[in-house]
Amino acid sequence: MNAASAPSQAALDTGALNLLENCVGLSAGDTVLIVREDSVHGYYDDIAPTCIEHHARRLGGRVETMVTPLIDGPDDFPDTVRSAMERADHTIFFGRLGDQVRFVELSGRCTKTMCYALDQGFLGSAFCALPHGLMEELKRRLEAALDAASDWRITCPLGTDVSGTFAPPPPDGDHEDFSLRLFPVTTFRPVPCGSMTGRVALSQWLMATGNRTYSPNEMMLEGPVFALIENGRVTGFDGAKSEVEKVRAHHDLVGGMFGIDPDLVHSWHVGINPQTFYPRPAAGDLERWGGISFGSPRYLHFHTCGDYAPGEICWSLFDATVLIDDEPFWTDGRFSFLERNDNRALIDATPGAEALFEPRMDLGV
């Protein structure tokens, strides 16, 4: 088990019902397809999806479960899963397969949900218990505020200082957005970086985005390296010569693997679920850590290397401040947007939402 202690059955039930009733919208008689990866890989456990199976049946759902192999990227999405989705009313992914297609349109009439309850510790925590409808409404309000804004600026304690402008929202509303529902709500659609200018302090590591499988998929940093950006492109790296050479070589290597632009910074993301946590050191398994940490307001990341979300290389920032039209939406890693009067009133009126103002800081870093 990956959490410090096993949650109670009541806590597991709360997370499971929040997923099935409030996110998926399961009704009696619906067919539920659960697509999961084998726990032998050490990424997901068996308890969380088994709990969801149990509650789906208890609510009158007809459950089909598929254990799928790991794939290299979205182009390898299994035909067997695609066919099963055509027959289902709802599909729930408990595996990296779902994460790899989070920006890819999937066929089928069913609802499609990517579940980030990696194990029973997550499913039975406030991370999965925050009222789903409330989180969706807060996400909607945030995206509406970003759509109406003119500019943004990101700073961090290590010296990051980059800014950019928001492009007008497309008239047809066709944003580059997630193709699946995320459970729990962790983040919002990415912010494009085409106008981004300034410098980003790269620290800790460079890591893969989870989009495709490649090796080496991570690179540890001995000290900070500054990426110099102009209009969304890397113009150079600044820092210790050995570290700069490592960063440059890694970007060129990954870009060459896939025939993509290694110097493009596509977009940025930061978490909106203050109950996101990780109970082990991040460096012990960066891929698994990266699969859940993006929900934390403490963690901001850039999608780089490629002209699409999520790119292939992730730059990580911690405890950043994000100003939207000079108003702090995140302050030193705290989701200060929640503290606006209208949002606070909504949260205060929603039972079970008080944990939004009690953020977890244990992120494995």
C-alpha positions as MATLAB code, in Angstrom:
seq = 'MNAASAPSQAALDTGALNLLENCVGLSAGDTVLIVREDSVHGYYDDIAPTCIEHHARRLGGRVETMVTPLIDGPDDFPDTVRSAMERADHTIFFGRLGDQVRFVELSGRCTKTMCYALDQGFLGSAFCALPHGLMEELKRRLEAALDAASDWRITCPLGTDVSGTFAPPPPDGDHEDFSLRLFPVTTFRPVPCGSMTGRVALSQWLMATGNRTYSPNEMMLEGPVFALIENGRVTGFDGAKSEVEKVRAHHDLVGGMFGIDPDLVHSWHVGINPQTFYPRPAAGDLERWGGISFGSPRYLHFHTCGDYAPGEICWSLFDATVLIDDEPFWTDGRFSFLERNDNRALIDATPGAEALFEPRMDLGV';
ca = [
       0.000    0.000    0.000;
       1.297    3.452   -0.912;
      -0.405    5.641    1.665;
       0.777    5.866    5.278;
      -2.278    4.027    6.633;
      -5.310    2.292    5.206;
      -8.416    4.492    4.964;
     -11.667    3.420    6.564;
     -14.308    1.663    4.509;
     -16.542    4.713    4.939;
     -13.842    6.945    3.428;
     -13.394    4.575    0.483;
     -17.158    4.534   -0.037;
     -17.271    8.345   -0.086;
     -14.607    8.554   -2.797;
     -16.201    5.773   -4.853;
     -19.682    7.318   -4.772;
     -18.309   10.765   -5.579;
     -16.787    9.242   -8.712;
     -19.745    7.114   -9.788;
     -22.679    9.364   -8.878;
     -21.314   12.904   -9.100;
     -18.711   12.582  -11.848;
     -19.724    9.646  -14.056;
     -23.477   10.008  -13.514;
     -24.155    6.273  -13.241;
     -27.784    5.138  -13.364;
     -29.202    1.683  -12.692;
     -28.970   -0.462  -15.824;
     -25.976    1.419  -17.280;
     -22.989   -0.540  -18.559;
     -19.707    0.465  -16.933;
     -16.384   -0.438  -18.548;
     -13.440   -0.310  -16.146;
     -10.118   -0.242  -17.977;
      -7.210   -0.841  -15.626;
      -3.552   -1.685  -15.758;
      -2.069   -4.623  -13.877;
      -0.985   -3.743  -10.343;
       2.236   -5.671  -10.957;
       3.586   -2.488  -12.561;
       3.397   -0.712   -9.197;
       1.518    2.326  -10.481;
      -2.130    1.519   -9.570;
      -3.256   -0.880   -6.866;
      -6.081   -3.428   -7.143;
      -8.141   -2.101   -4.248;
      -9.301    1.194   -5.754;
     -10.742   -0.234   -9.015;
     -12.204   -3.208   -7.143;
     -13.996   -0.808   -4.815;
     -15.413    1.036   -7.824;
     -16.585   -2.257   -9.363;
     -18.381   -3.149   -6.130;
     -20.197    0.160   -5.856;
     -21.061    0.263   -9.563;
     -22.808   -3.092   -9.208;
     -24.483   -2.000   -5.983;
     -25.900    1.032   -7.832;
     -27.354   -1.261  -10.514;
     -24.600   -0.959  -13.104;
     -23.505   -3.790  -15.356;
     -19.717   -3.934  -15.035;
     -17.103   -5.133  -17.505;
     -13.430   -4.972  -16.516;
     -10.452   -5.090  -18.860;
      -6.809   -5.324  -17.793;
      -4.738   -3.739  -20.542;
      -1.028   -3.734  -21.342;
       1.101   -0.607  -21.259;
       1.398    1.227  -24.581;
       4.010    3.528  -26.097;
       1.657    6.378  -26.988;
      -1.805    7.456  -28.154;
      -1.337    5.868  -31.588;
      -1.186    2.440  -29.928;
      -4.585    2.660  -28.240;
      -5.900   -0.951  -28.262;
      -8.698   -1.814  -30.663;
     -10.130   -4.174  -28.032;
     -10.656   -1.252  -25.658;
     -12.070    0.900  -28.438;
     -14.608   -1.803  -29.306;
     -15.603   -2.297  -25.684;
     -16.117    1.470  -25.306;
     -18.552    1.399  -28.222;
     -20.736   -0.990  -26.199;
     -20.532    0.871  -22.874;
     -22.465    3.733  -21.339;
     -19.481    4.768  -19.217;
     -15.747    4.066  -19.371;
     -13.477    4.634  -16.369;
      -9.699    4.400  -16.779;
      -7.551    3.208  -13.887;
      -4.295    3.241  -15.809;
      -1.794    5.267  -17.759;
      -3.618    4.292  -20.944;
      -6.302    6.879  -20.155;
      -3.770    9.535  -19.271;
      -1.996    9.066  -22.607;
      -5.143    9.940  -24.540;
      -6.310   12.841  -22.367;
      -5.829   15.254  -25.292;
      -6.990   12.813  -27.994;
     -10.604   12.557  -29.151;
     -11.948    9.053  -28.510;
     -14.869    7.542  -30.361;
     -17.889    6.082  -28.653;
     -21.049    7.515  -27.107;
     -20.008    6.605  -23.567;
     -18.829    9.038  -20.920;
     -15.061    8.795  -20.499;
     -13.373    9.382  -17.159;
      -9.718    9.269  -16.174;
      -9.419    8.357  -12.486;
      -6.310    9.483  -10.584;
      -7.024    7.439   -7.455;
      -3.793    5.485   -7.835;
      -4.453    3.427   -4.734;
      -6.794    3.077   -1.791;
      -4.970    5.818    0.096;
      -5.934    8.346   -2.565;
      -9.474    7.036   -3.095;
     -10.160    7.210    0.637;
      -8.766   10.724    1.128;
     -10.136   14.249    0.773;
      -8.396   14.317   -2.623;
     -11.266   12.204   -3.977;
     -13.933   13.335   -1.516;
     -14.123   17.034   -2.436;
     -17.639   17.504   -3.908;
     -17.234   16.920   -7.627;
     -19.940   19.347   -8.732;
     -18.371   22.136   -6.694;
     -14.918   21.437   -8.149;
     -16.318   21.513  -11.677;
     -18.014   24.851  -10.969;
     -14.803   26.343   -9.561;
     -12.947   25.100  -12.631;
     -15.609   26.685  -14.868;
     -15.285   30.001  -13.039;
     -11.496   29.888  -13.318;
     -11.562   29.190  -17.055;
     -14.125   31.969  -17.592;
     -11.855   34.386  -15.716;
      -8.866   33.346  -17.824;
     -10.874   33.718  -21.040;
     -11.728   37.294  -20.049;
      -8.181   38.224  -18.986;
      -5.508   40.054  -20.966;
      -2.193   38.891  -19.566;
      -0.443   36.590  -17.116;
       2.833   36.514  -15.209;
       4.542   33.626  -13.384;
       7.283   33.978  -10.773;
       8.850   31.468   -8.377;
      11.305   31.556   -5.453;
      14.201   30.352   -7.648;
      13.943   33.331  -10.009;
      11.401   32.392  -12.649;
       9.850   35.490  -14.222;
       7.874   34.953  -17.409;
       4.814   36.647  -18.789;
       2.482   36.432  -21.742;
      -0.855   37.504  -23.101;
      -4.048   35.543  -23.520;
      -5.228   35.000  -27.066;
      -8.949   35.681  -27.608;
     -10.959   32.502  -27.030;
     -11.878   30.761  -30.286;
     -15.357   31.775  -31.497;
     -16.461   28.159  -31.717;
     -15.220   27.437  -28.195;
     -12.838   24.810  -29.583;
     -10.110   25.090  -26.958;
      -7.304   22.540  -26.679;
      -8.876   20.756  -23.748;
      -9.106   17.361  -22.102;
     -11.051   14.725  -24.009;
     -11.913   12.840  -20.807;
     -13.449   13.873  -17.526;
     -10.827   14.034  -14.797;
     -11.578   12.547  -11.387;
     -10.998   14.162   -9.090;
     -10.883   17.630  -10.669;
      -7.196   18.487  -10.665;
      -6.522   21.208  -13.213;
      -7.982   23.205  -16.097;
      -7.330   23.483  -19.812;
      -3.721   24.525  -20.566;
      -2.725   28.151  -21.124;
      -0.915   28.657  -24.481;
       2.612   30.064  -24.362;
       2.925   31.554  -27.846;
       3.601   35.031  -26.421;
       5.589   33.891  -23.382;
       8.785   35.859  -22.749;
      11.213   35.841  -19.826;
      13.083   33.123  -17.971;
      12.118   29.897  -16.231;
      14.190   28.368  -13.433;
      14.545   24.656  -14.195;
      15.312   22.683  -11.058;
      15.128   19.164   -9.667;
      14.613   17.383  -12.986;
      13.321   17.287  -16.531;
      10.674   14.622  -16.939;
       8.344   13.124  -19.509;
       4.764   14.350  -19.735;
       3.226   10.872  -19.817;
       2.177   11.328  -23.427;
       4.568    8.789  -24.967;
       7.020    6.220  -23.667;
      10.680    6.892  -24.363;
      14.086    6.440  -22.754;
      15.716    8.188  -21.034;
      12.480    9.843  -19.917;
      13.938   11.922  -17.104;
      17.090   13.843  -16.252;
      18.107   14.939  -12.765;
      19.541   18.430  -12.303;
      22.359   19.229   -9.871;
      21.531   22.942   -9.824;
      19.122   25.419  -11.403;
      19.305   26.177  -15.112;
      17.469   29.165  -16.554;
      15.565   28.651  -19.805;
      15.490   31.942  -21.699;
      12.234   32.369  -23.624;
      11.087   34.766  -26.297;
       7.631   34.511  -27.853;
       7.211   30.922  -26.776;
      10.589   29.652  -27.948;
      13.746   28.760  -26.075;
      16.517   31.143  -27.139;
      19.105   29.665  -24.794;
      19.893   28.159  -21.403;
      21.906   29.856  -18.662;
      23.669   28.235  -15.711;
      26.552   25.952  -14.912;
      28.115   24.784  -18.184;
      27.743   21.078  -17.403;
      24.059   21.445  -16.472;
      23.270   23.616  -19.492;
      24.849   21.013  -21.773;
      22.748   18.258  -20.167;
      19.507   20.196  -20.609;
      20.312   21.147  -24.193;
      21.248   17.581  -25.084;
      18.095   16.140  -23.519;
      15.820   18.513  -25.439;
      17.628   17.750  -28.693;
      17.497   14.004  -28.027;
      13.744   13.919  -27.365;
      13.011   16.286  -30.245;
      15.016   14.054  -32.577;
      13.251   10.896  -31.383;
       9.864   12.169  -32.513;
      10.780   14.723  -35.187;
       9.374   17.609  -33.143;
      10.569   21.098  -32.275;
      12.700   20.810  -29.115;
      12.638   24.555  -28.412;
       8.908   25.179  -28.396;
       7.131   25.932  -25.114;
       3.522   25.067  -25.819;
       1.520   25.792  -22.639;
       1.443   25.782  -18.857;
      -0.668   24.158  -16.175;
      -1.000   24.490  -12.401;
      -3.105   22.464   -9.994;
      -6.451   23.476   -8.468;
      -7.019   20.631   -5.985;
      -5.491   21.669   -2.631;
      -5.893   18.119   -1.283;
      -3.434   16.662   -3.800;
      -0.598   14.852   -2.036;
       2.084   12.245   -2.601;
       3.222   10.150    0.384;
       6.655    9.071   -0.894;
       9.751   10.863   -2.250;
       9.004   12.065   -5.773;
      12.455   11.124   -7.078;
      11.785    7.464   -6.241;
       9.320    7.184   -9.140;
       8.974   10.408  -11.114;
       6.553    8.897  -13.622;
       4.067    7.918  -10.921;
       4.594   11.172   -9.021;
       3.998   13.170  -12.211;
       0.780   11.269  -12.831;
      -0.892   12.868   -9.819;
       1.172   15.839   -8.594;
      -0.130   18.167  -11.333;
      -3.315   18.570   -9.292;
      -1.484   20.420   -6.531;
      -1.517   24.235   -6.442;
       2.085   23.928   -5.237;
       3.097   22.527   -8.617;
       3.174   24.428  -11.915;
       4.550   22.839  -15.056;
       5.227   23.793  -18.655;
       4.520   21.553  -21.652;
       7.617   21.782  -23.843;
       9.214   20.056  -26.825;
       6.420   19.826  -29.389;
       3.683   22.036  -30.807;
       0.868   20.250  -28.946;
      -0.314   19.623  -25.404;
       1.211   18.107  -23.366;
       4.436   18.108  -25.412;
       7.071   15.543  -24.451;
       9.192   17.287  -21.793;
       7.818   18.779  -18.597;
       9.473   21.677  -16.745;
       8.588   21.730  -13.029;
       8.111   24.768  -10.776;
       7.186   24.739   -7.113;
       5.328   27.278   -4.973;
       4.892   29.722   -7.847;
       2.898   32.931   -7.883;
       0.619   33.493  -10.886;
      -0.810   36.925  -11.584;
      -3.750   37.247  -13.950;
      -4.174   40.903  -14.993;
      -2.069   41.699  -11.889;
      -4.439   39.796   -9.569;
      -2.912   36.815   -7.713;
      -4.725   33.599   -8.634;
      -1.978   31.435   -7.074;
       0.246   32.879   -4.335;
       3.403   31.006   -3.277;
       1.745   27.722   -4.219;
      -1.631   28.516   -2.631;
      -4.739   28.597   -4.837;
      -5.719   32.122   -3.795;
      -8.464   32.294   -6.464;
     -10.572   30.300   -4.005;
     -10.465   33.210   -1.569;
     -12.414   35.594   -3.801;
     -15.668   36.568   -2.125;
     -17.894   34.795   -4.649;
     -15.879   31.576   -4.510;
     -15.609   31.608   -0.732;
     -19.380   32.028   -0.434;
     -19.952   29.040   -2.716;
     -17.459   26.896   -0.826;
     -18.861   27.870    2.569;
     -22.338   26.869    1.373;
     -21.226   23.403    0.196;
     -21.064   20.589    2.785;
     -17.768   18.733    2.707;
     -15.863   21.545    0.988;
     -14.001   22.967    3.984;
     -10.891   20.948    3.062;
     -10.325   23.374    0.180;
      -9.004   25.826    2.770;
      -6.847   23.177    4.477;
      -4.270   22.453    1.749;
      -1.935   19.491    1.929;
       1.724   20.340    1.576;
       3.158   16.793    1.422;
       4.011   16.483   -2.260;
       7.118   14.318   -2.052;
       9.537   17.216   -2.659;
];
